[in-house]
Amino acid sequence: MTRITIAAIAAFFCIGATQPKDGPYASEGATRTCVNKRLTELIAQEHRDISGDPALEACTTQLKAELKKNGKSDCEAIAYSAWLVVDENSKLRGLSGQPYTPDKEFLKHCESLQNTKSTPPKKQR
């Protein structure tokens, strides 16, 4: 019994140590409400592909601005906003959401794309 208790406490501290300190942000509640409403509309219309939906994108604008104001990069703001949309979609479908954890591969790829956009291409001779 003692071993189980010690293992549970150790697991709790390990999980707490690995959880990012992100969220909730001041605009997150309003963002979730807007995203939930829009996802409900898209489901009712039987839209399968939500990527690029302008109304859904508009729902996350304020949250992204808040993230950037708090020192997050564009890529980090995109990743967090995308996670929030996925989290709300999961809840609508009766699934349990997952806590936010940064996708290091996505961030690395996104940052490399951001860097190539800001660096003008070299002139060919």
C-alpha positions as CSV (number, residue, x, y, z in Angstrom):
1,M,0.0,0.0,0.0
2,T,2.8,2.4,0.9
3,R,4.6,1.6,-2.4
4,I,1.4,2.4,-4.4
5,T,1.0,5.7,-2.5
6,I,4.6,6.7,-3.1
7,A,4.3,5.8,-6.8
8,A,1.1,7.8,-7.1
9,I,2.7,10.9,-5.4
10,A,5.8,10.5,-7.6
11,A,3.7,10.3,-10.8
12,F,1.7,13.3,-9.7
13,F,4.9,15.4,-9.3
14,C,6.3,14.1,-12.5
15,I,3.2,15.0,-14.4
16,G,3.0,18.4,-12.8
17,A,6.6,19.1,-13.7
18,T,6.1,18.2,-17.4
19,Q,2.8,20.2,-17.8
20,P,3.4,23.5,-19.6
21,K,2.4,26.6,-17.7
22,D,0.1,27.7,-20.6
23,G,-3.5,28.9,-20.2
24,P,-6.0,29.6,-19.3
25,Y,-5.7,33.0,-20.9
26,A,-8.1,35.9,-20.4
27,S,-9.7,35.5,-23.8
28,E,-9.7,31.7,-23.7
29,G,-13.3,31.5,-22.4
30,A,-14.7,33.7,-25.1
31,T,-12.6,31.9,-27.7
32,R,-13.9,28.5,-26.6
33,T,-17.5,29.7,-26.7
34,C,-17.1,31.1,-30.2
35,V,-15.3,27.9,-31.4
36,N,-17.9,25.7,-29.8
37,K,-20.7,27.7,-31.5
38,R,-19.0,27.6,-34.9
39,L,-18.2,23.9,-34.7
40,T,-21.8,23.2,-33.8
41,E,-22.9,25.1,-36.9
42,L,-20.4,23.2,-39.1
43,I,-21.5,19.9,-37.8
44,A,-25.2,20.8,-38.4
45,Q,-24.3,21.7,-42.0
46,E,-22.4,18.4,-42.3
47,H,-19.1,20.1,-43.1
48,R,-16.3,17.6,-42.7
49,D,-13.4,19.9,-43.4
50,I,-13.1,22.8,-41.0
51,S,-9.6,23.8,-42.0
52,G,-9.5,27.4,-43.4
53,D,-13.0,28.2,-42.1
54,P,-13.0,32.0,-41.9
55,A,-15.4,32.2,-39.0
56,L,-13.5,29.6,-37.0
57,E,-10.3,31.6,-37.7
58,A,-11.9,34.7,-36.5
59,C,-12.8,33.0,-33.2
60,T,-9.2,32.6,-32.4
61,T,-7.9,36.0,-33.4
62,Q,-8.1,37.6,-29.9
63,L,-6.5,34.6,-28.2
64,K,-3.6,34.6,-30.7
65,A,-3.1,38.4,-30.1
66,E,-3.1,37.8,-26.3
67,L,-0.5,35.0,-26.7
68,K,1.7,37.2,-28.8
69,K,1.4,40.0,-26.2
70,N,2.5,37.5,-23.6
71,G,5.7,36.8,-25.5
72,K,4.6,33.7,-27.5
73,S,5.8,33.4,-31.1
74,D,3.3,33.3,-34.1
75,C,3.9,29.6,-34.3
76,E,3.2,29.1,-30.6
77,A,0.0,31.1,-30.9
78,I,-1.1,29.0,-33.9
79,A,-0.3,25.8,-32.1
80,Y,-2.2,26.7,-28.9
81,S,-5.2,28.0,-30.9
82,A,-5.3,24.8,-33.0
83,W,-5.1,22.7,-29.9
84,L,-8.1,24.7,-28.4
85,V,-10.2,24.0,-31.6
86,V,-9.3,20.3,-31.4
87,D,-10.1,20.2,-27.7
88,E,-13.5,21.8,-28.2
89,N,-14.2,19.4,-31.2
90,S,-13.4,16.5,-28.9
91,K,-15.8,17.7,-26.2
92,L,-18.6,18.1,-28.8
93,R,-18.1,14.5,-29.8
94,G,-18.2,13.3,-26.2
95,L,-14.5,12.6,-26.0
96,S,-12.2,13.8,-23.2
97,G,-9.8,16.5,-24.2
98,Q,-6.1,16.4,-23.6
99,P,-4.0,19.0,-21.8
100,Y,-2.0,21.3,-24.1
101,T,1.5,20.1,-24.7
102,P,3.6,21.9,-27.4
103,D,4.3,19.9,-30.5
104,K,8.0,20.5,-30.8
105,E,8.2,19.2,-34.4
106,F,5.4,21.5,-35.5
107,L,7.0,24.5,-33.8
108,K,10.4,23.7,-35.4
109,H,8.8,23.3,-38.8
110,C,6.7,26.4,-38.4
111,E,9.6,28.5,-37.2
112,S,11.7,27.4,-40.1
113,L,8.9,28.5,-42.5
114,Q,8.6,31.9,-40.7
115,N,12.4,32.4,-41.0
116,T,12.3,31.7,-44.8
117,K,9.5,34.2,-45.2
118,S,11.4,36.9,-43.4
119,T,14.7,36.2,-45.2
120,P,14.5,37.4,-48.8
121,P,15.7,34.8,-51.4
122,K,19.3,35.2,-52.6
123,K,19.7,36.7,-56.1
124,Q,20.8,34.2,-58.6
125,R,23.8,35.1,-60.7
